[in-house]
């Protein structure tokens, strides 16, 4: 295993590589990350929708979802929440602040494209038909709940989430073998999922999947029959009531964690 100091140094090198990627590579690798996180969200929802006990459903979701981040890391995909750690080479003055701020919106936008493509595919090919449409109702319920979170609560939840996501990324650097990388990342991500903290890229699947499901009359009818309040499930709420505060929280959590790691373990200290 590598020491934490070595992990920070390794990520600093990785951050320099990330900001030097060409536009087409950022586009493709960011869409790929959106795919992986959306696949993880879709799979965990499919596994958990029929479980009546809320705690057990959270546990099952938490056991499955972390493999999405594992695929992101093993395939070298680009994910916005992880790239908040580029603050480490910025603090070391090996990457310019403007280069980090240029990288973030591109990765974020193409993560959104990738996640929404999977959400649309799952809805319109009928993947949500599972359980005679119960999976569709479950998906709409999750989306509606996320669109009604208190603004401040969503920010704090986003902070807590990305502290754990960035912990997972740093932990994954402790070894060179693939099993070790996934194991290092697994527990922190499972923690944030089980606790229900908010991850902006995962929400790029969860909420659009609910929005797309409401566009299908059969799914919409099932949601209304189930007594769901979907009045808050709108495109505006998706961006303003969820993505905006959650993204701010993710940025604060990721940058704060990266700064803490740099301050504690940088060779210059």
C-alpha positions in Angstrom: 0.0 0.0 0.0 1.0 3.6 -0.6 1.0 6.2 2.2 -1.5 9.0 2.3 1.3 11.4 1.3 2.1 9.3 -1.7 -1.7 9.2 -2.6 -1.8 13.0 -2.5 1.3 13.3 -4.7 -0.2 10.7 -7.2 -3.5 12.7 -7.4 -1.6 15.9 -7.9 0.0 14.3 -11.0 -3.4 13.0 -12.1 -4.9 16.5 -11.7 -2.3 18.0 -14.0 -3.2 15.3 -16.6 -6.9 16.0 -16.3 -6.6 19.7 -17.1 -4.5 19.0 -20.1 -7.0 16.7 -21.8 -8.2 17.7 -25.3 -11.8 18.7 -25.6 -12.8 15.6 -27.5 -11.3 13.4 -24.8 -13.1 15.3 -22.0 -16.3 15.0 -23.9 -16.1 11.3 -24.4 -14.7 10.4 -21.0 -17.2 12.6 -19.2 -20.2 11.1 -21.1 -18.8 7.7 -20.1 -18.7 8.7 -16.5 -22.3 9.8 -16.7 -23.2 6.4 -18.2 -21.5 4.5 -15.4 -23.1 6.5 -12.6 -26.5 6.3 -14.3 -26.1 2.5 -14.8 -25.3 2.2 -11.0 -28.4 4.3 -10.1 -30.6 2.3 -12.4 -29.3 -1.1 -11.2 -29.6 -0.2 -7.5 -33.2 1.1 -8.0 -34.1 -2.1 -9.8 -32.7 -4.1 -7.0 -34.4 -2.1 -4.2 -37.8 -1.0 -5.6 -39.7 -4.1 -4.3 -38.3 -3.9 -0.7 -40.8 -2.5 1.7 -38.5 -1.9 4.6 -36.8 1.5 4.0 -33.6 0.7 5.8 -33.1 -2.6 4.0 -33.8 -0.8 0.6 -31.1 1.8 1.5 -28.7 -1.0 2.4 -29.2 -2.8 -0.9 -28.8 0.4 -2.8 -25.6 1.2 -0.9 -24.2 -2.2 -1.6 -24.7 -1.9 -5.4 -24.2 1.7 -6.3 -20.5 2.1 -5.4 -19.5 -0.1 -8.3 -20.5 2.8 -10.6 -17.6 4.9 -9.2 -15.4 1.8 -9.4 -16.1 1.6 -13.2 -15.4 5.3 -13.5 -11.9 4.9 -11.9 -11.0 1.7 -13.7 -11.9 3.1 -17.1 -10.3 6.5 -16.5 -13.6 8.4 -17.0 -14.0 12.0 -15.9 -16.5 12.8 -13.2 -17.1 16.3 -11.9 -17.4 15.4 -8.2 -14.0 13.7 -8.3 -12.4 16.5 -10.3 -13.1 18.9 -7.4 -9.8 17.4 -6.1 -7.9 19.2 -8.8 -7.7 21.9 -6.1 -4.7 19.9 -4.8 -2.4 20.6 -7.8 -3.8 24.2 -7.8 -2.7 24.7 -4.2 0.7 23.2 -5.2 0.9 25.7 -8.0 1.4 23.1 -10.6 -2.1 23.8 -12.2 -3.5 27.2 -12.7 -6.9 28.1 -11.1 -8.4 29.1 -14.4 -7.5 25.7 -15.9 -9.4 23.9 -13.1 -12.4 26.3 -13.5 -12.3 25.6 -17.2 -12.3 21.8 -16.7 -15.2 21.7 -14.3 -18.1 23.0 -16.5 -17.1 20.8 -19.4 -17.0 17.7 -17.4 -20.2 18.6 -15.6 -22.1 19.3 -18.8 -21.1 16.0 -20.4 -21.7 14.0 -17.2 -25.2 15.4 -17.5 -25.5 14.3 -21.2 -24.4 10.8 -20.4 -26.6 10.3 -17.4 -29.7 11.7 -19.1 -29.1 9.5 -22.1 -29.3 6.4 -19.9 -32.3 7.8 -18.1 -34.1 8.3 -21.4 -33.2 4.8 -22.6 -34.3 3.1 -19.4 -37.7 4.9 -19.5 -38.5 4.6 -23.2 -37.4 1.0 -23.7 -39.6 -0.1 -20.9 -37.0 -1.0 -18.3 -39.2 0.6 -15.7 -42.0 -1.9 -16.4 -40.5 -4.2 -13.7 -43.1 -5.2 -11.1 -46.0 -4.2 -13.4 -44.7 -0.6 -13.3 -43.8 -0.5 -9.7 -40.2 0.4 -10.6 -41.6 3.4 -12.6 -43.6 4.5 -9.5 -40.5 4.1 -7.3 -38.4 6.1 -9.8 -41.0 8.9 -9.9 -41.2 9.0 -6.1 -37.4 9.4 -5.8 -37.4 12.2 -8.4 -40.3 14.1 -6.8 -38.7 13.8 -3.3 -35.3 15.2 -4.6 -37.1 18.2 -6.2 -38.6 19.3 -2.9 -35.5 19.3 -0.7 -34.9 22.4 1.3 -32.2 24.5 -0.4 -29.9 24.7 2.6 -30.4 21.1 3.4 -29.5 20.1 -0.2 -26.3 22.1 0.1 -25.2 20.5 3.3 -26.2 17.0 2.0 -24.0 17.7 -1.1 -21.1 18.7 1.1 -21.3 15.5 3.1 -21.6 13.4 0.0 -18.6 14.8 -1.8 -16.4 14.5 1.3 -17.1 10.8 1.1 -16.7 10.6 -2.7 -13.3 12.4 -2.5 -12.3 10.1 0.4 -13.1 7.2 -1.9 -11.0 8.5 -4.7 -8.0 9.2 -2.5 -8.4 5.8 -0.8 -8.5 4.1 -4.2 -5.0 5.3 -4.9 -3.6 3.3 -2.0 -2.9 0.3 -4.2 -2.1 -0.6 -7.8 -4.4 -3.6 -8.2 -7.9 -3.3 -9.4 -9.5 -5.1 -6.6 -7.8 -2.9 -4.1 -8.8 0.2 -6.0 -12.5 -0.8 -5.8 -12.2 -1.8 -2.2 -10.7 1.5 -1.2 -13.5 3.4 -2.9 -16.4 1.1 -1.9 -17.0 1.9 1.7 -17.1 5.7 1.6 -19.5 5.6 -1.4 -21.7 3.0 0.3 -21.8 5.4 3.3 -23.1 8.3 1.3 -25.7 6.2 -0.5 -27.0 4.6 2.7 -27.2 7.9 4.4 -29.1 9.4 1.5 -26.6 12.3 0.8 -27.0 14.1 -2.5 -24.7 13.5 -5.4 -25.2 15.8 -8.4 -24.2 13.3 -11.0 -26.4 10.6 -9.6 -29.2 13.0 -9.6 -28.7 13.6 -13.3 -30.1 10.1 -13.7 -32.7 10.0 -10.8 -34.6 13.2 -11.6 -34.6 13.0 -15.4 -35.7 9.4 -15.2 -38.7 10.6 -13.1 -39.4 13.4 -15.5 -39.2 11.1 -18.6 -41.4 8.5 -16.8 -44.1 11.2 -16.3 -44.0 11.8 -20.0 -45.4 8.3 -20.5 -49.1 8.1 -19.9 -49.0 4.6 -18.4 -46.3 5.5 -15.9 -48.0 8.8 -15.0 -51.3 7.0 -14.4 -49.6 4.5 -12.1 -47.9 7.4 -10.1 -51.3 9.2 -9.7 -53.0 5.9 -8.7 -50.3 5.5 -6.0 -51.1 8.9 -4.6 -47.8 10.5 -5.4 -47.6 14.3 -5.3 -45.7 15.2 -8.5 -46.5 18.9 -8.5 -42.9 19.7 -7.6 -41.4 17.4 -10.2 -40.6 19.9 -13.0 -37.6 20.7 -15.2 -37.1 24.0 -13.3 -37.2 22.3 -9.9 -34.6 19.8 -11.2 -32.1 22.6 -12.0 -32.9 25.2 -9.4 -34.2 23.2 -6.4 -31.8 20.2 -6.7 -28.9 20.5 -9.1 -27.9 24.0 -8.1 -27.7 23.6 -4.3 -26.4 20.0 -4.5 -23.7 21.0 -7.0 -22.7 23.9 -4.8 -22.5 21.5 -1.8 -20.5 19.0 -3.8 -18.0 21.7 -4.8 -17.6 22.9 -1.2 -17.2 19.4 0.1 -14.7 18.3 -2.6 -12.6 21.5 -2.5 -12.7 21.6 1.3 -11.6 17.9 1.6 -8.9 18.4 -1.0 -7.6 21.5 0.8 -7.5 19.6 4.1 -5.6 16.7 2.5 -3.1 19.1 0.9 -2.6 21.1 4.1 -2.1 18.0 6.2 0.1 15.9 3.9 1.7 18.1 1.2 5.5 17.6 1.1 5.9 21.4 1.4 4.3 21.1 4.8 
